[in-house]
Amino acid sequence: MAGVQTTAEKWTNRTAIAAVFVALIIMLTPIYWIAATAFKPRNLATTIPPTVVYEPTVAPFVKLFTKRSQLREQPTQEEYDTAPWWEKMVYDGGEKVVRNRKSGEVRSSGYGDRFKNSLIVSVISTILAVGMGTLTAYGFSRFKVAGEDDWLFFILSTRMLPPVVVAIPMFLMYRVVGLNDTHMGLIILYTAFNLSFAVWIMKGFIDEIPREYEEAALVDGYTRIQAFFKVVLPEALTGMAATAVFCFITAWNEYAFALIMTNRNAQTAPPYIPSQVGSGLPDWTVIAAGTFLFLIPVAIFTFLLRNHLLRGMSFGAIRK
Amino acid sequence: MAQIDMRNVQKFFGANQVLKDLDLTIEDGEFVVMLGQSGGGKTTALRAIAGLETVTSGQILIDGVEMQHKKAADRDIAFVFQSFSLYPHMTVRENISFPLRAVRMGAADREKAVTEVAEVLQITEHLDSKPSALSGGDMQRVAIGRALVRRPKALLMDEPLGVLDAKLREQMRAEIKRLHIARGSTSVYVTHDQVEAMSLADRIVILHDGVLQQVGAPEEVYLHPTNAFVAKFVGSPVMNIHEAQFSGVNGHSSVHIGGAETGFHFPEQLINHVRNTGQAVSLGVRPEAVLLSHEQREGYFLAQTSNIEPLGSHDIVDVLVGETVLRARTESGYVAREGQQVFVNIDPAQAHFFDGASGLNLRGAN
């Protein structure tokens, strides 16, 4: 906003900027803390006062991906010298890498699989929720639906109770139909959970798209389906991107259902990471490393869609 | 190009009837303007022709084929929206070629058709821009180009100039007329602006409350309005319409308005059919038929002016007659200042009488 600024306005601006900085510091400190801890040697992770300057190490990440056990006896000098660099890191931490007895292959921890499960479940459930949500929202926005308001309220009401409330009945039902500890089970749950949100948000976006766009396409010789895909969908992309980011974050971070409904095959990263606290003394550096990696996909996804998030809807060539 | 026929078309929105028994034939190559107030049903009628609105009953025929149950896509009609409705995610070129891609025309033919239309509309330089980069007039040119590119049977326009500013509107009006003359396309144009209607139309269709009031050439509608609504709606400034009383007998008949003691002299044969109906009758006279004079003349009487609107080419002068105001059109500066006394008369040949209750023009026979 250009123009004349009074002194008072200048100070208002400066105060606002200062407030933003404070908010940023408050919000970014935990992320810094996780990132810093993920690269710390174990003995520096819990010092008081916190260690700020240290030599970064990737040992937490090595430990994160390998299966380890407590060292009963020190390795021989020869064992230590012939070990690769990452195995030395584990020895230095007072542990040893677990190997397959026959083949001698290093056994990996469950983190990689859990991470993959998280990706599968989150991506598929996000696509389903946004896709179905957009179609439903289009229907509500463009057609006369008997009892439209009631339906929309009903859809929203599924969000009104905390999901954990239904966790036990869901678990029992899932066990009967064989959906517990499956990807499909979690995908259905997360899709259902995000769908109401997607319908509401997308209805707002689609209501903003003038009907004339479709009507123009209809008289120009297109069917309604074609008009939807060629005209409405490109206009709704911004909204779909925003909805997708929120759905993805919700599914990615979901903890309670993942903890209850899965244990091995389909377990996602959120319940896995804290489970590492339980074995022996908690190794906070490993937990921080797991959390740090876990942050990256969401950050990338949000970063890729940032233009859509910021662009807004007032881009059209329609005059009102 | 095509002939469009509407037969007994009715349209309800719930209990609200927006089209009442609409009968209308639009001839091949004709430019018809639907004129009326907002909510008068003109846009609904247009959308019904296009297939964007279903009709409750009645038939819509295009070239003799019943169309009321066909989809918009199957009617081969183009529509220009007031909002232009250009797709923001497509370039101008893609916008114009959009209807051609619906019929799977080859890329080369498409390009040729787009270039041709763009040249006619003088938007060639904008073909690769996005619509948001265009001015209002150019956006409307693109919208018209998109409508014309596949040579539809008819071109329907819903207040296409409604959102443009006055100067651009005048320019685009001339362009639409030129385009119509060049292409000869059957066109139906909806507007509430009677100047647009007068200047564009071969025939004007006036709709009010879903009822067709009058269909006719612009000058016919202007000179012979069938009722008070049409008389008031067409023409600017608005026709003076006031309740009339009659006095005198045998060659010295007068028509009084506003309770004034002196009336305007009328030849007996012009008022014979209206004075003895026993019902309330209104006198309608356009501002140009209100005659002012600085000298006393036969049939003129003295009245006071109240308000003068100088419009450059002419003035609109309010004259107090009894308790009402007659608006007169004079050459500019004819009445120097407000409050000045002038002699006033009206031209009986240009006067209309309307039934007080039904609003129908009682002159009929003329």
Interface residues (C-beta under 8 A of the other chain):
Chain A: P210 E212 Y213 E215 A216 A217 L218 V219 D220 G221 Y222 T223 Q226 K230 V231 P234 E235 F315 G316 A317 I318 R319 K320
Chain B: A50 G51 L52 K71 A72 A73 R75 D76 I77 A78 F79 F81 Q82 S83 F84 S85 L86 Y87 P88 H89 F98 P99 A102 V103 K130 P131 S132 L134 G136 M139 R146 R150 V163
